[in-house]
Amino acid sequence: MDHRREGHRRPARERGLMVHGGRAASRGPSPQRVDDHVNSVVTWIDDAGSGDGPLAGVRVGVKDNIDVAGVRSTCASRFFADRVAETDAEVVRRLRAAGAAVVATLNMAEFAVGVTSQNSAAGGPRNPWDTIRVPAGSSGGSGAAVAAGIVDLALGTDTGGSVRLPASACGVSGLRPSRGAISNDGVFPVSPEFDTVGPMARTVREVADAFAVLAGPPVARTVRRIGVPDVFITADVDPAVAEVVSAAVDDLAMLGYEIVPVEVPEATSAQDVVYTAIYHDAARIHCERLDSRPDLFQPATLERISLGRGISEAERRNAADARRRFCDGLAPLFEDVDVVLTPTMPVDVPPIDGGDDVLAQSRRMGQFTYPWSLHEGPTLAVPVGFHRESGMPVGMQLTAPVGHEGALFGVGERYQAVTRWYTVRPEVCVPD
């Protein structure tokens, strides 16, 4: 019996409570053997950890655009095939100081540009729930490695949704923190104004523990009212995705939260604003590479970055102005509610061979994550069930005001205390 699908046939109160996973987690094959099926790792690292600290014994992987001293940091690009980091990124330094073992650098979309992660010089990572499907991106290796049990905790980077999308597609939890809360020192940029480093783990509690190490302990916040847009950007949401997220809203209501219909101002144009800014910035970061060796880029990377060459400085300034208007519009919204809830993706997790229109696929998958990248506050992706037809994970994202990560952790932990979606593990990490 497919327990992932069985969960959708039960009443809303039981759906999460009754699902305990394909097979119980147990000692299985080695991480290296599991990764033969997933391709989430770029470089394995021999690191046993310090044995002391709040993350002692935790196996961590970091996205391959985050520097680890003495280890190749390739950004999944042929341009950086032999690039070795001289020092640890600040986030790696903090993880190691907390006792974590940094055991791998993880696969990604080249230069963190892309939502499927298939445009990688290391070959595309695969989704452990169904290896013919993408793990999303651009931190696809991070989401896949956590879901498959290759690491306990992973770091990704999120510019337009690159932590939240893989978290949702791979059935794990992932945080885009408030801007500036976690250091970007030693992380190769996409668009510095939007770039964030975020932790991914199986549970919200583990994400919160990692955040405390990377940014300092979050402040506990009382959450009473959760805003849920009647329509967020588009009503064109996969019915099975909408069904699962609606059940999660019901679960939160049963926990005592007041569910409030809201409208997110300026949301319909937000994705275009983010694209304008990110592509403009990425084209300038890669200007010399675009001029000298465009053939070294993965085709999908080249297509997307090249768009930025046609974006003027005036258009970039207009995008900055639009971002300010978006943020100004959120102020009254967060006076009315403490948290806003939306689906993470409006569609099912697509197959690897999902068509040739890279830009259209990118826009569709990131339709609900890109707008929250304009916001300077945090967004947390949490698994809430499985698609009734494909059996693939579905996630919700919770967004709060700047500095209110504690509010998101509180809601996410309460939700996971009464549901069991996070305990379900893909068959790829269970021995035959």
C-alpha positions in Angstrom: 0.0 0.0 0.0 1.2 3.5 -0.8 1.0 5.2 2.6 1.6 8.6 1.1 -1.6 8.4 -0.9 -3.5 6.6 1.8 -3.1 9.7 3.9 -5.2 11.8 1.5 -8.2 9.5 1.8 -8.6 10.1 5.5 -10.5 12.9 7.2 -8.5 16.2 7.6 -7.9 15.6 11.3 -6.4 12.2 10.6 -4.5 12.8 7.4 -1.1 13.8 9.0 -1.6 11.8 12.1 -2.0 8.4 10.4 0.9 8.6 8.0 4.1 7.1 9.4 6.0 6.6 6.1 6.8 4.0 3.6 9.0 1.9 5.9 10.4 2.7 9.3 13.7 4.5 9.2 16.5 2.1 10.1 20.2 1.5 9.5 20.5 1.4 5.7 23.1 1.7 3.0 26.0 4.1 3.2 25.4 7.7 2.2 27.7 7.1 -0.7 25.6 4.2 -1.9 22.4 6.2 -1.5 23.9 9.1 -3.4 24.6 6.9 -6.4 20.9 7.1 -7.0 20.4 10.8 -6.1 23.6 12.6 -7.3 23.3 15.2 -4.5 27.0 15.4 -3.6 29.7 17.2 -5.5 32.6 16.5 -3.1 32.8 14.3 0.0 34.7 15.7 2.9 36.5 13.8 5.6 35.2 15.6 8.8 34.3 13.9 12.0 33.2 17.0 13.8 34.5 18.3 17.1 32.3 16.1 19.3 31.2 19.1 21.4 28.6 21.8 21.0 24.9 22.1 20.2 25.3 20.4 16.8 27.7 17.7 17.9 27.1 14.5 15.8 25.1 16.4 13.1 26.2 15.6 9.6 26.0 18.7 7.4 26.3 19.3 3.7 26.7 22.8 2.2 25.7 24.0 -1.2 28.6 24.0 -3.6 28.7 27.8 -3.7 29.5 28.0 0.0 33.3 27.9 0.7 34.8 25.1 2.7 38.6 25.6 3.3 40.7 23.2 1.2 37.7 21.9 -0.7 36.7 22.5 -4.3 33.9 25.1 -4.4 32.7 24.8 -8.0 29.3 26.4 -8.0 28.4 23.4 -10.2 30.2 25.2 -13.1 33.0 24.2 -15.5 34.3 27.7 -14.9 35.2 26.8 -11.3 36.1 23.1 -11.8 39.5 23.6 -10.1 38.5 26.4 -7.7 39.6 25.5 -4.1 38.4 27.7 -1.2 41.1 29.1 1.0 39.0 29.7 4.1 35.7 28.6 5.5 32.6 30.7 4.8 31.3 32.3 8.0 28.4 29.9 8.1 30.8 26.9 7.9 32.9 28.3 10.6 29.9 28.6 12.9 28.7 25.1 12.1 32.1 23.6 12.9 32.4 25.7 16.1 29.0 24.2 17.2 30.4 20.7 16.7 28.9 19.8 13.3 30.7 17.6 10.9 30.7 19.2 7.4 30.8 16.1 5.3 29.9 17.2 1.7 29.5 20.0 -0.7 26.1 19.6 -2.5 24.9 19.7 -6.0 23.1 22.8 -7.3 22.0 24.7 -10.4 25.1 26.3 -12.0 25.9 29.6 -10.2 22.6 29.1 -8.3 20.6 30.1 -11.4 17.7 27.7 -12.0 14.8 26.1 -10.3 15.3 22.4 -11.3 19.1 22.1 -10.6 19.5 20.1 -13.8 21.9 22.7 -15.2 24.8 21.4 -13.2 28.3 20.6 -14.5 28.2 17.7 -12.0 25.1 16.3 -13.7 21.6 17.1 -12.3 20.6 15.9 -8.9 17.5 13.7 -8.6 14.6 13.7 -6.3 14.8 10.8 -3.9 11.0 10.4 -3.9 11.0 9.7 -7.6 14.4 9.8 -9.3 12.8 10.7 -12.7 11.7 14.0 -11.1 13.6 17.1 -10.2 14.5 18.1 -6.6 13.8 21.7 -7.6 16.4 24.3 -7.1 18.7 25.9 -7.1 19.7 24.1 -3.9 18.4 20.8 -5.3 21.3 18.8 -3.9 20.6 20.2 -0.4 17.0 19.2 -0.4 17.7 15.8 -1.9 20.5 15.0 0.5 18.4 15.7 3.6 15.4 13.8 2.2 17.5 10.8 1.4 19.3 10.8 4.8 22.7 11.5 3.2 23.1 14.4 5.7 21.1 15.5 8.7 21.3 19.2 7.9 22.1 21.1 4.8 22.7 24.7 3.9 21.3 26.2 0.7 21.1 29.7 -0.7 17.8 31.4 -1.5 17.5 34.3 -3.9 14.1 33.7 -5.5 13.1 30.5 -3.7 16.1 28.2 -3.9 15.8 26.9 -0.3 12.0 26.8 -0.2 11.4 25.1 -3.5 13.7 22.1 -2.9 12.4 21.8 0.7 8.9 21.5 -0.7 9.8 19.2 -3.6 11.8 16.9 -1.4 9.5 16.9 1.7 11.7 18.6 4.2 11.7 21.9 6.1 13.7 24.9 4.9 14.1 28.6 5.9 14.7 31.7 4.0 15.8 34.0 6.9 15.4 37.7 7.3 17.7 39.6 5.1 21.1 39.9 6.8 20.3 37.6 9.7 22.8 35.0 8.4 26.2 35.9 7.0 26.8 35.7 3.2 30.6 36.0 3.7 32.3 33.3 1.6 29.2 32.6 -0.5 29.3 33.2 -4.3 26.6 35.7 -5.1 23.7 35.8 -7.5 22.1 39.1 -6.5 23.5 40.4 -3.2 20.4 42.4 -2.5 18.3 39.2 -2.5 20.8 36.4 -1.5 20.3 34.6 1.7 21.8 31.4 3.2 19.2 29.1 4.8 19.2 25.8 6.6 17.2 22.7 5.5 16.4 19.7 7.7 13.8 17.1 8.2 12.1 18.9 11.1 11.4 22.6 11.9 13.1 22.0 15.3 16.3 21.1 13.5 16.1 24.1 11.3 15.5 26.3 14.4 18.6 24.8 16.1 20.7 25.5 13.0 19.4 29.1 12.8 20.4 29.6 16.5 23.9 28.6 15.6 24.1 30.7 12.4 22.3 33.8 13.5 21.7 33.6 17.3 18.8 32.4 19.2 15.4 33.4 17.7 13.0 35.5 19.8 9.9 33.6 20.7 6.8 35.3 19.3 3.1 34.7 20.0 1.1 33.9 17.0 -2.7 34.1 17.1 -3.8 35.0 13.5 -2.6 33.4 10.3 -3.5 35.1 7.1 -4.5 32.9 4.1 -5.0 34.6 0.7 -8.2 33.5 -1.0 -6.2 33.9 -4.2 -2.4 34.4 -4.1 -1.2 35.7 -7.5 -3.2 33.1 -9.4 -6.1 30.7 -8.9 -4.4 28.3 -11.3 -3.1 25.9 -8.6 -2.9 22.1 -9.1 -6.1 20.8 -7.3 -4.2 18.2 -5.4 -1.7 20.8 -4.1 -4.6 23.0 -3.1 -6.3 20.1 -1.3 -3.2 19.2 0.7 -2.5 22.8 1.7 -6.2 23.3 2.6 -5.9 20.3 4.9 -2.9 21.9 6.6 -4.9 25.1 7.2 -7.6 23.0 8.8 -5.0 21.4 11.1 -3.7 24.8 12.1 -7.3 26.0 12.8 -7.8 22.9 15.1 -4.6 24.0 16.9 -6.4 27.2 17.8 -5.0 29.7 15.3 -7.5 32.1 13.8 -7.5 31.8 10.1 -8.0 35.2 8.4 -8.6 35.8 4.7 -6.1 38.3 3.4 -4.9 40.0 0.3 -1.2 40.4 -0.4 -0.8 43.8 -2.1 1.4 44.2 -5.2 1.8 40.4 -5.4 0.8 40.0 -9.0 3.7 42.0 -10.3 6.2 40.8 -7.7 7.7 38.0 -9.8 8.6 40.3 -12.6 10.2 42.8 -10.2 12.4 40.0 -8.8 13.4 38.7 -12.2 14.4 42.2 -13.4 16.6 42.7 -10.4 18.2 39.2 -10.3 18.9 38.9 -14.0 20.4 42.4 -14.1 22.7 41.6 -11.2 23.7 38.2 -12.4 24.6 39.4 -15.9 26.9 42.0 -14.4 28.5 39.5 -12.0 29.2 37.2 -15.0 29.9 39.8 -17.6 33.5 38.7 -18.2 32.5 35.1 -18.5 29.7 35.9 -20.8 32.1 37.8 -23.1 35.0 35.4 -23.0 33.7 31.8 -22.7 29.9 31.6 -23.0 30.4 28.0 -24.2 31.4 26.9 -20.7 28.0 27.8 -19.3 25.3 25.1 -19.1 22.8 26.1 -21.8 19.9 26.8 -19.4 22.2 29.0 -17.3 23.4 31.0 -20.3 19.9 31.5 -21.5 18.8 32.9 -18.1 21.8 35.1 -17.3 21.9 36.5 -20.8 18.5 38.0 -20.2 20.1 40.4 -17.8 22.2 42.0 -20.5 19.0 43.6 -21.9 17.9 45.1 -18.6 18.9 48.8 -18.2 20.1 50.6 -15.1 16.8 52.6 -15.2 14.8 49.3 -15.2 16.9 48.1 -12.3 16.2 51.3 -10.3 12.5 50.9 -11.1 12.6 47.3 -9.7 14.1 48.7 -6.5 11.3 51.2 -6.2 8.8 48.5 -6.8 10.3 46.4 -4.0 10.0 49.3 -1.6 6.3 49.6 -2.5 5.8 45.9 -2.0 7.4 46.1 1.5 5.4 49.2 2.4 2.2 47.3 1.5 3.1 44.5 3.8 3.2 46.7 6.9 -0.6 46.9 7.4 -0.9 43.2 6.5 1.4 42.2 9.3 -0.5 44.6 11.7 -3.6 42.5 11.0 -2.0 39.0 11.1 1.1 37.4 12.6 1.9 35.0 9.7 0.8 34.6 6.1 0.4 31.1 4.7 0.5 30.0 1.0 1.5 26.9 -0.9 5.2 26.8 -1.7 4.7 25.7 -5.3 1.5 25.9 -7.4 2.2 22.7 -9.3 3.3 19.1 -8.8 7.0 18.3 -8.8 7.9 18.1 -12.5 9.8 15.3 -14.2 13.4 15.9 -15.2 12.4 15.7 -18.9 9.8 18.4 -18.3 10.1 20.2 -21.6 12.6 22.7 -23.2 11.1 26.0 -22.1 13.4 26.8 -19.2 12.0 30.2 -18.6 8.3 29.2 -18.5 9.1 26.3 -16.2 11.0 28.6 -13.9 8.3 31.2 -13.7 5.6 28.5 -13.0 7.5 26.7 -10.2 8.7 29.9 -8.5 5.4 31.7 -8.9 4.7 31.7 -5.1 8.3 32.0 -3.8 9.6 34.9 -5.8 7.2 37.5 -4.3 8.3 36.7 -0.8 11.9 37.3 -1.9 11.0 41.0 -2.1 10.1 40.9 1.6 12.9 41.4 4.0 11.5 39.1 6.6 11.6 35.3 6.9 9.7 32.5 5.1 9.7 28.9 6.3 8.7 26.0 4.0 7.1 23.0 5.8 6.0 19.6 4.3 2.3 19.1 4.6 1.5 15.9 2.7 1.7 14.3 -0.7 0.1 14.7 -4.1 -2.8 12.2 -4.4 -1.8 11.3 -8.0 2.0 11.4 -8.1 2.7 10.7 -4.5 5.2 13.6 -4.5 5.7 15.9 -1.5 3.7 19.2 -1.1 4.8 22.1 1.1 3.3 25.2 2.6 5.3 28.4 3.2 4.8 30.6 6.3 6.0 34.2 6.2 6.4 36.7 9.1 7.7 40.2 9.6 11.5 41.0 9.7 13.2 39.3 12.7 10.2 37.1 13.5 11.8 33.7 12.7 10.7 32.6 16.2 7.0 33.0 15.1 7.5 30.7 12.2 9.4 28.1 14.2 6.6 28.1 16.8 3.9 27.5 14.3 5.9 24.9 12.4 6.8 23.0 15.5 3.3 22.9 16.8 2.1 21.7 13.3 4.7 18.9 13.3 3.8 17.9 16.8 0.4 16.8 15.7 1.2 15.6 12.2 3.7 13.0 10.9 4.5 14.1 7.3 8.1 14.8 8.2 8.6 11.2 9.4 7.9 9.8 5.9 11.0 8.8 4.1 11.6 8.0 0.5 12.3 4.4 -0.5 15.6 5.3 -2.0 17.2 5.5 1.5 15.8 2.2 2.8 17.7 -1.0 2.2 16.2 -3.7 0.0 
